[in-house]
Amino acid sequence: MNGIAPQMPRPLAQDWDWQQDAACRDLPTEMFFHPDGERGPRRRNRENAAKAVCASCPVMMACREQALRLQEPYGIWGGLSEDDRLTIINRRERTELTVASAS
């Protein structure tokens, strides 16, 4: 996605335990990851359904933070689509570059 390498979580149970409480845990992965060639209303509907699951998830923010930190390239994570995450990551990078150049 960008020039900054994602920071992988440490292989410690407490860094991954939040996944045990995820609302998506027992749902089909196809709900959160698009098949090749999926476009338009079908993709939007699937993404909206996945985001609705995320909206009621008790660990949504932990999921979102990890997806942003790892720069997950595919799927719905923490209520964010691939495009949503890319927008946030790019905005953060622009802010960091602006702050760095002002220093």
N, C-alpha and C positions, 0 to 999 in steps of 0.2 A: 504494500500500500504506500509506504513512504520510506524515507531513509533511516528512520529510527527503528532499531530492532526491538520487537516486543519482549517484555520481561515475563518469562515463564514462572508460574507459581512454584514454590518449593514443594518437594515431594513429601510434605507433612500432612497427616490426616486432617488437622484443624484447618488447613488451607483449602480443603475440598469438602469438608463435612456439610457445608451449606447445601450441597447438591442433594443430600438425603431428604431435605424438606421442600424440594422444588415441585411446583404444581405440575410440571411437564413430565415428571419422572416416569409415569406409567402410560404416557400417551405415545402414539406412533411418531417416530422421528420425521416422517414425511409431512407432518403438520408444520414443522419448523424449518425444513430444508426443501427448497424448490427442485423439482425435477428439471432436467435439461430442456430448454426451450419453453418453459412456462412463462407466459407473458400476459399483459393486459388484465382484464377483470378477474380471471381465474387466479392469477398470482396475487392480486390485491386482496381478493377474498380470503385466500389461504393465509396471507400475512396478517390480515385483520383478525382472523380467528385465533391465530397463534398469539398475537399481541393481547387479545382478550384474556387468554390463559395467563399470560405474564402479569397482566394488570391486577390479578387477584393473588399472585404468588407471594408468599411471605419472604422469599429470598431474592426478589427481583433485583434489588440494588446490588447485591453481591454478585449476581450473575452478570449484570450490566457492567460493573466495574471490571470484572475479569475479562469479559469480551472486549472491552475497550483496551485494557492493558495488553492483552494478547493479540489485539487487532484481528479478531476472528473474521475471516474473509467470507464465510457463508452462514446463512441461516438467521433465524430470529433468536436473539439472546437478550435477556433482560428487557424485553419489550421493544427492542430496537432491531430494525432490519439492517441488511448490509449497507444500503444507502444511508440510513440514519447514522450508523456508526462511522462511515467514511466522512460524512459531513462534520460530525463532532471532532473526529481526529484531525481533519484538515483545519478546522477552526482553532483547535488547540495549538497546532503547529504554527499557524499564522500569528497567534497571540504570543507564543514563545519567541518567534523571530522578531516581532515588533519590540517586545520587552528587551531582548538581547541587543538589538540594534540601538535602542535608546540608552543603553548603559555605557 
